Amino acid sequence: MTTKQIKPRDITNSLHYRRSLFRFRKLAAMVLLFFLVTVAVRGQSALDGFDPGANGTVRALAVQGDGKVVVGRDFTTLGGGGIGTTIRNYIGRLNPDGTLDDSFNPGANANVNVLALQADSKILVGGNFSMIGGGGTGTTNRGGIARLNVDGTLDTSFVPAVGGSFLAIVVQSDGKILVGGSIGTGSFSPIRDNIARLNADGSLDMSFDPGADNPVLALAVQTDGKIVVGGQFTTLGGGLTGHTTRKRIGRLNPDGTVDTSFDPGADNEVTAVVVQPDGEILVGGDFGKLGGDATIARSRLDDLMSTERWTRVSIPA
């Protein structure tokens, strides 16, 4: 690998880029989600009538095939503009024009942090709740993760084997479900810490046990089945709380073992990872350094570990 140093005039340009890009770093995930929703509702905004309103923050979004948008976080009223006019506890669904979908009201008793859609259109819900489904603040016990039918009723066939505060959910192409957060199986065996993979019925995938020593905040699956993991951890892989040093970002093989070829490292938490169609990886979070270089707002990591940076460009040999 050779290193190309930036010329003085490039340094001037890089300072301009720093100012432009710095604000992106902590908001990478929300920007990507906003883009997805904007496309799904055909570019609607408050200027053309899209103004559902909520009385709290919206952190989780999932756009259905019909253009409806499932939303979640810490609101208790939603729809109708302003701070929302209809009771919806922590989760609701909007029509493509931003009006409230009156038919969808599962309810929960605490925050909904993450949403994911399955191929069959069922909705995976993760958060801090202990009750969900049936409206109001929920009527059925679930330890931070549940699955809803398309109409918002609880899928009782999904009984998760892990609990806690869920912050990341990704559905694999084979239907298995990757989950991350401050989660675990408690004192029950087999133990899982902060990351796990579930079968379609919610039971543990016994073949997958990477482990991490602190919460996993982001997950993304590559086309080759490898799994990019971001969070607050400093050890990852090997079970329990992890055995291999990986500072807040790492990659797992499909079986859950650590990919030893991938180790960029970050000096603070990684909260968002997205795999682009070309295989490069977008990384967002509260970090100031990634891959050993100076502050960046966005990193693009390819499979050969080259990193496009505004301070130095590393070119694969």
C-alpha positions as CSV (number, residue, x, y, z in Angstrom):
1,M,0.0,0.0,0.0
2,T,1.3,3.5,-0.9
3,T,0.3,6.8,0.6
4,K,-0.4,9.9,-1.4
5,Q,0.2,13.1,0.5
6,I,-2.2,16.0,-0.1
7,K,-0.7,19.2,-1.6
8,P,-1.0,22.6,0.1
9,R,-3.8,23.7,-2.1
10,D,-5.6,20.5,-1.2
11,I,-5.2,21.3,2.5
12,T,-7.0,24.6,1.9
13,N,-9.8,22.7,0.2
14,S,-9.8,20.1,2.9
15,L,-10.4,22.7,5.6
16,H,-13.5,23.8,3.6
17,Y,-14.6,20.2,3.4
18,R,-14.1,19.8,7.2
19,R,-16.5,22.7,7.9
20,S,-19.0,21.3,5.5
21,L,-18.8,17.7,6.6
22,F,-18.3,18.0,10.3
23,R,-22.0,18.4,11.0
24,F,-22.8,15.2,9.1
25,R,-20.8,13.0,11.4
26,K,-23.3,12.7,14.3
27,L,-26.3,12.7,12.0
28,A,-25.4,10.1,9.4
29,A,-28.0,7.6,10.3
30,M,-30.9,10.1,10.5
31,V,-29.9,11.6,7.1
32,L,-30.0,8.2,5.5
33,L,-33.3,7.4,7.1
34,F,-34.8,10.7,6.1
35,F,-33.7,10.0,2.5
36,L,-35.5,6.7,2.5
37,V,-38.7,8.2,3.8
38,T,-38.5,11.1,1.4
39,V,-38.3,8.8,-1.5
40,A,-41.1,6.6,-0.3
41,V,-43.5,9.4,0.1
42,R,-42.5,11.0,-3.2
43,G,-40.7,14.0,-1.8
44,Q,-43.5,15.2,0.4
45,S,-42.6,17.8,3.0
46,A,-44.3,20.3,5.3
47,L,-44.6,22.6,2.3
48,D,-46.9,20.2,0.4
49,G,-49.0,18.8,3.2
50,F,-46.8,16.2,5.0
51,D,-47.0,17.3,8.6
52,P,-48.0,14.5,11.0
53,G,-46.5,16.0,14.1
54,A,-45.5,14.2,17.3
55,N,-45.0,15.3,20.9
56,G,-41.7,13.6,21.3
57,T,-38.7,12.5,19.2
58,V,-39.0,10.0,16.3
59,R,-35.9,7.8,16.0
60,A,-37.1,4.8,14.2
61,L,-38.6,4.7,10.7
62,A,-39.7,1.8,8.4
63,V,-41.2,2.4,5.0
64,Q,-43.6,-0.3,3.9
65,G,-44.1,-1.5,0.3
66,D,-47.4,0.4,0.1
67,G,-45.7,3.7,1.1
68,K,-47.0,3.7,4.7
69,V,-44.4,4.7,7.3
70,V,-44.1,3.0,10.7
71,V,-42.6,5.4,13.2
72,G,-41.3,4.9,16.8
73,R,-39.5,6.4,19.7
74,D,-40.8,8.4,22.8
75,F,-43.9,10.2,21.6
76,T,-47.4,9.6,23.0
77,T,-49.4,11.6,20.5
78,L,-49.0,11.5,16.7
79,G,-50.7,12.8,13.6
80,G,-52.7,15.9,12.8
81,G,-49.8,18.3,12.8
82,G,-48.2,20.3,15.6
83,I,-47.3,18.0,18.5
84,G,-49.8,15.3,17.3
85,T,-53.5,15.0,18.2
86,T,-54.1,11.3,18.5
87,I,-52.8,9.0,21.3
88,R,-50.1,6.7,20.0
89,N,-47.8,5.3,22.6
90,Y,-44.3,5.0,21.3
91,I,-45.3,3.5,17.9
92,G,-47.7,4.4,15.1
93,R,-48.1,4.3,11.4
94,L,-48.6,7.1,8.9
95,N,-50.2,7.0,5.5
96,P,-48.0,8.2,2.6
97,D,-49.6,11.7,2.8
98,G,-48.6,12.0,6.5
99,T,-52.1,11.4,8.0
100,L,-52.4,8.9,10.8
101,D,-53.3,5.3,9.9
102,D,-56.2,4.8,12.3
103,S,-56.2,1.1,11.9
104,F,-52.7,0.6,13.4
105,N,-52.3,1.0,17.1
106,P,-50.2,-1.6,18.8
107,G,-49.1,0.5,21.8
108,A,-46.1,0.1,24.0
109,N,-45.1,1.1,27.6
110,A,-41.7,2.6,26.8
111,N,-39.4,3.7,23.9
112,V,-39.4,2.0,20.5
113,N,-35.8,2.5,19.2
114,V,-35.6,0.4,16.1
115,L,-37.9,-1.0,13.4
116,A,-37.3,-3.6,10.7
117,L,-39.5,-5.1,8.0
118,Q,-39.5,-8.8,7.1
119,A,-40.0,-10.0,3.6
120,D,-43.6,-11.1,4.6
121,S,-44.2,-7.5,5.7
122,K,-44.3,-8.3,9.4
123,I,-42.8,-5.6,11.6
124,L,-39.9,-6.3,14.0
125,V,-39.9,-3.8,16.9
126,G,-37.1,-3.2,19.4
127,G,-36.7,-0.8,22.3
128,N,-36.9,-0.5,26.1
129,F,-40.5,-1.6,26.5
130,S,-41.8,-4.5,28.6
131,M,-45.4,-4.4,27.2
132,I,-46.6,-4.1,23.7
133,G,-49.6,-4.9,21.5
134,G,-53.3,-4.5,22.0
135,G,-53.3,-0.7,22.1
136,G,-52.8,1.7,24.9
137,T,-49.5,1.0,26.6
138,G,-49.5,-2.6,25.5
139,T,-51.1,-5.7,27.0
140,T,-48.5,-8.5,26.4
141,N,-45.2,-9.0,28.1
142,R,-42.2,-8.7,25.8
143,G,-38.6,-7.9,26.9
144,G,-37.7,-5.1,24.5
145,I,-38.4,-6.9,21.2
146,A,-41.5,-8.1,19.5
147,R,-43.0,-8.8,16.1
148,L,-46.2,-7.3,14.8
149,N,-48.5,-8.5,12.1
150,V,-49.2,-6.0,9.2
151,D,-52.4,-4.8,11.0
152,G,-50.4,-4.0,14.2
153,T,-51.6,-7.0,16.2
154,L,-48.9,-8.9,18.1
155,D,-47.4,-11.9,16.4
156,T,-47.7,-14.4,19.3
157,S,-45.7,-17.0,17.4
158,F,-42.5,-14.9,17.9
159,V,-41.2,-15.5,21.4
160,P,-37.7,-13.9,21.8
161,A,-35.0,-15.7,23.7
162,V,-33.2,-12.5,24.6
163,G,-34.2,-9.3,26.3
164,G,-33.0,-5.8,27.2
165,S,-32.7,-2.5,25.4
166,F,-32.6,-3.1,21.7
167,L,-30.9,-0.6,19.4
168,A,-30.3,-2.5,16.1
169,I,-32.3,-5.1,14.2
170,V,-31.4,-6.4,10.7
171,V,-33.2,-9.2,8.9
172,Q,-30.9,-11.5,6.9
173,S,-31.7,-12.8,3.4
174,D,-32.3,-16.2,5.0
175,G,-34.9,-14.8,7.4
176,K,-32.7,-15.0,10.5
177,I,-32.7,-11.8,12.6
178,L,-29.6,-10.0,13.9
179,V,-30.2,-8.0,17.0
180,G,-28.0,-5.7,19.0
181,G,-28.1,-3.3,21.9
182,S,-27.7,-3.6,25.7
183,I,-29.2,-7.1,25.5
184,G,-28.6,-10.6,26.8
185,T,-30.1,-13.8,28.0
186,G,-29.4,-12.9,31.6
187,S,-28.4,-15.9,33.8
188,F,-30.0,-18.3,31.4
189,S,-27.9,-20.6,29.2
190,P,-26.8,-20.2,26.5
191,I,-25.5,-16.7,27.3
192,R,-25.5,-13.9,24.7
193,D,-24.1,-10.5,25.4
194,N,-25.1,-7.4,23.4
195,I,-25.4,-9.2,20.1
196,A,-27.3,-12.3,19.0
197,R,-29.0,-13.9,16.0
198,L,-32.5,-15.2,16.2
199,N,-34.4,-17.8,14.2
200,A,-37.7,-16.8,12.6
201,D,-39.6,-17.9,15.7
202,G,-37.4,-15.8,18.1
203,S,-35.3,-18.7,19.4
204,L,-31.6,-18.3,19.5
205,D,-29.4,-19.3,16.6
206,M,-27.1,-21.6,18.5
207,S,-24.4,-21.5,15.9
208,F,-23.9,-17.7,16.3
209,D,-22.2,-16.3,19.4
210,P,-19.8,-13.5,18.9
211,G,-20.3,-11.5,22.1
212,A,-19.3,-7.9,22.8
213,D,-18.3,-6.2,26.1
214,N,-20.6,-3.1,25.6
215,P,-23.7,-2.2,23.6
216,V,-24.0,-2.8,19.9
217,L,-25.7,0.2,18.3
218,A,-25.5,-0.6,14.5
219,L,-25.6,-3.6,12.2
220,A,-25.3,-4.1,8.5
221,V,-25.1,-7.2,6.3
222,Q,-22.9,-7.3,3.2
223,T,-23.8,-9.2,0.1
224,D,-21.3,-11.9,1.1
225,G,-23.1,-12.4,4.4
226,K,-20.4,-10.7,6.5
227,I,-21.8,-8.5,9.2
228,V,-20.5,-5.0,10.0
229,V,-21.0,-4.1,13.7
230,G,-20.8,-0.7,15.3
231,G,-21.3,0.4,18.9
232,Q,-19.5,1.2,22.2
233,F,-17.6,-2.1,22.6
234,T,-13.9,-2.6,22.7
235,T,-13.9,-6.4,22.4
236,L,-15.9,-8.5,20.0
237,G,-16.1,-12.1,19.0
238,G,-15.4,-15.5,20.7
239,G,-18.5,-15.5,22.8
240,L,-19.5,-14.0,26.2
241,T,-18.3,-10.4,26.3
242,G,-15.9,-10.8,23.3
243,H,-12.2,-11.8,23.2
244,T,-10.8,-9.8,20.3
245,T,-9.9,-6.1,20.5
246,R,-12.2,-4.2,18.2
247,K,-12.6,-0.5,19.1
248,R,-16.3,0.3,18.4
249,I,-16.4,-1.2,14.9
250,G,-15.7,-4.7,13.6
251,R,-16.8,-7.2,11.1
252,L,-18.0,-10.8,11.7
253,N,-18.0,-13.7,9.3
254,P,-21.5,-15.2,8.7
255,D,-20.9,-17.8,11.5
256,G,-20.2,-15.0,14.0
257,T,-16.4,-15.4,14.2
258,V,-14.3,-12.2,13.9
259,D,-13.1,-11.2,10.4
260,T,-9.4,-10.7,11.2
261,S,-8.8,-8.6,8.0
262,F,-11.1,-5.8,9.1
263,D,-10.1,-3.6,12.0
264,P,-10.4,0.2,11.3
265,G,-11.0,1.2,15.0
266,A,-12.8,4.4,16.2
267,D,-12.1,6.6,19.2
268,N,-15.8,6.9,20.2
269,E,-19.1,5.2,19.6
270,V,-20.2,4.2,16.1
271,T,-23.9,4.6,15.8
272,A,-24.6,3.9,12.1
273,V,-23.2,1.6,9.5
274,V,-24.6,1.2,5.9
275,V,-23.3,-1.0,3.1
276,Q,-23.5,0.7,-0.3
277,P,-24.4,-1.2,-3.4
278,D,-20.7,-1.0,-4.5
279,G,-19.7,-2.8,-1.3
280,E,-18.2,0.3,0.4
281,I,-19.3,1.1,4.0
282,L,-20.7,4.4,5.4
283,V,-19.9,4.9,9.0
284,G,-21.4,7.5,11.3
285,G,-21.2,8.3,15.0
286,D,-19.6,10.4,17.7
287,F,-16.1,9.5,16.9
288,G,-13.3,12.0,16.1
289,K,-11.0,9.4,14.5
290,L,-11.6,6.3,12.5
291,G,-8.9,4.1,11.0
292,G,-6.1,6.0,12.8
293,D,-6.5,9.3,10.9
294,A,-7.7,12.7,11.8
295,T,-11.3,13.7,12.3
296,I,-13.7,12.7,9.6
297,A,-17.4,13.0,9.0
298,R,-17.8,10.0,6.7
299,S,-15.6,7.0,6.0
300,R,-15.8,4.8,3.0
301,L,-14.1,1.4,3.7
302,D,-13.8,-1.1,1.0
303,D,-13.0,-4.8,1.4
304,L,-9.2,-4.1,1.1
305,M,-9.4,-1.7,4.0
306,S,-8.5,1.4,2.0
307,T,-10.1,4.6,3.4
308,E,-10.9,7.8,1.6
309,R,-10.0,10.6,3.9
310,W,-9.6,14.3,3.4
311,T,-6.3,14.5,5.2
312,R,-4.6,11.5,3.5
313,V,-5.6,9.1,0.8
314,S,-4.5,5.5,1.1
315,I,-4.4,3.7,-2.2
316,P,-4.3,-0.2,-2.3
317,A,-1.1,-1.4,-3.9
